Amino acid sequence: MALWQQIALPIVTFLLGGVLGFYLSQRYFKKYLKENPPVNENMIRAMMTQMGRKPSEKQVRQVMQSMNDAK
């Protein structure tokens, strides 16, 4: 094996692994978000009901707005 091959092969392998890893992790994350969507208004209503509160529409929208602002 030539010296340039001993240097180039690990670098190319590392770069290909990084690109492939990034692509696969991005695909997995998109699939996960599609299957398990973030909190929505129905989830907030259910949480407030479990806590013994009767949520009004205004309260639900305020909580959603505060969560969106926190992002």
C-alpha positions in Angstrom: 0.0 0.0 0.0 1.4 3.4 -0.9 1.8 6.1 1.6 -0.9 8.3 0.1 -3.4 5.4 0.3 -2.6 5.0 4.0 -3.4 8.6 4.6 -6.3 9.1 2.2 -8.3 5.9 3.0 -9.0 6.7 6.7 -9.9 10.3 5.8 -12.3 9.2 3.1 -13.8 6.5 5.3 -14.3 9.0 8.1 -16.0 11.5 5.8 -18.3 8.9 4.3 -19.2 7.7 7.7 -20.0 11.2 8.9 -22.2 11.9 5.9 -24.0 8.6 6.1 -24.5 8.9 9.9 -25.9 12.4 9.5 -28.3 11.3 6.7 -29.5 8.3 8.7 -30.0 10.2 11.9 -31.9 12.9 10.1 -34.2 10.3 8.5 -34.8 8.6 11.9 -35.6 11.9 13.6 -38.1 12.9 10.9 -39.8 9.5 11.2 -39.9 9.8 15.0 -41.5 13.2 14.8 -44.1 12.0 12.3 -45.0 9.0 14.6 -44.8 11.0 17.9 -45.9 14.6 17.2 -45.0 17.3 19.6 -47.6 18.6 22.1 -50.8 19.8 20.6 -54.0 21.4 21.9 -55.7 18.2 22.7 -52.8 17.0 24.8 -52.9 20.3 26.8 -56.6 19.9 27.3 -56.1 16.3 28.6 -53.4 17.4 31.0 -55.4 20.3 32.4 -58.4 18.0 32.8 -56.3 15.4 34.7 -55.1 18.1 37.0 -58.7 18.9 37.8 -59.2 22.0 35.8 -61.7 22.7 33.2 -59.6 24.5 30.5 -61.1 27.3 28.5 -60.1 27.8 24.9 -58.2 31.0 25.9 -56.2 29.1 28.5 -55.3 26.4 26.0 -54.2 28.9 23.4 -52.1 30.8 26.1 -50.3 27.6 27.0 -49.7 26.7 23.3 -48.4 30.3 22.7 -46.0 30.1 25.7 -44.7 26.7 24.5 -44.1 28.1 21.0 -42.4 31.2 22.4 -40.1 29.0 24.5 -38.8 27.2 21.4 
